[in-house]
Amino acid sequence: MQNLHGLLCFFLVSAMAFPWRSQAQEAADLGFRQAKNYEGSSDLVNVQYHMGPVLASPVVNLYIIWYGQWSRTQQATVRDFVHSISVPSLPHPSVSDWWQTVRLYADQTGSNITGKINLAGEFHDAGYSHGRVLARTTMQSIIKSAAGRGMPLDPRDGAYLVLTSGDVSVQEFCRAVCGFHYFTFPTVVGAIVPYAWVGYSGTQCPGMCAYPFAWPTYSGKPPPGGSSGGGNNLMKPPNGDAGMDGMISVIAHELAEMSSNPLVNAWYAGDDPMNPTEIADLCLGIYGTGAGGGYVGQVMKDTWGDGYNVNGVKGRKFLVQWVWNPSRRRCFGPNAMD
Ligand SMILES: *[C@@H]1O[C@H](CO)[C@@H](O)[C@H](O)[C@H]1NC(C)=O
């Protein structure tokens, strides 16, 4: 799950008071304060396998449902990111290099997570089939509607990504989550398929779900660090759209977790299956070496000042958060300096 309260913690570094924050938020922030230390190794983290499947098909077929209104440019950014996962020959550090950490997770038969994610189909729900205010469970109905209009339901090799445009509000979006993943129920959809949902935060809460390309309006000022480098400079989005570039990292987060815990019974830390801490949750806000306390870590800047940490197809650049590496026992990404 992508919990945005972890992101809120970026702005707590100078001990600002947030009197309206609930206990649950405090607990989530606490998790993040620990998470920032996971860039160095930690024996406290115990990501365990719970015997369920991972997405281990030789080729996983990913279907995208575009819910609402999307520009061609926005769609091209997501498509190119998904294509980049399976292209091994990109300049290092690449999106596929980043995916290699996800591939370290295997199931009880010794099958690793797939190295090939095929964008098998896209479905456009431009007419908002379920309105503009969605509950979490409505995602299943959106998948069912798309299936009823020709999108294949593929319980063997399929995975589904529902993306909602900026004019759609989703339960808990911008309050508790930036995205989540789960699986469909046969009684609702007719099959069990893993899916993830991610919303476009560019208009609703870029400072929460598109950090570090935007910062919260409520903070009233830029996060500490100033423009001296090494601090919390507002980064320019490598694909020109803070909401979209922020979404890419959330999509990366959810794809990593959907692959390693598709039925919520495979890889996660913590004792509570209702509230698992998954392989990307452990590394929220960590994009490079030295990350912590609101600093995203050492990443690259292109000649236009855009921040990124991985290369993709067609010369694209993306900024994606790191994930937990089970053999190094720390958060890791291909742009690590050590
Ligand atoms: C598959 O998973 C095992 C166990 O974590 C790991 O040692 C191995 O390197 C992985 N293989 C690939 C291709 O990532």
The ligand as a Gaussian input file, in Angstrom:
#p B3LYP/6-31G(d) Opt

LIG

0 1
 C       15.424000     -15.299000      -7.489000
 O       15.266000     -15.274000      -6.093000
 C       16.352000     -15.807000      -5.377000
 C       15.954000     -15.828000      -3.924000
 O       15.767000     -14.542000      -3.444000
 C       17.589000     -14.977000      -5.651000
 O       18.696000     -15.508000      -4.960000
 C       17.863000     -14.949000      -7.130000
 O       18.949000     -14.078000      -7.408000
 C       16.640000     -14.452000      -7.864000
 N       16.818000     -14.493000      -9.304000
 C       16.698000     -13.397000     -10.061000
 C       16.784000     -13.602000     -11.527000
 O       16.520000     -12.289000      -9.589000

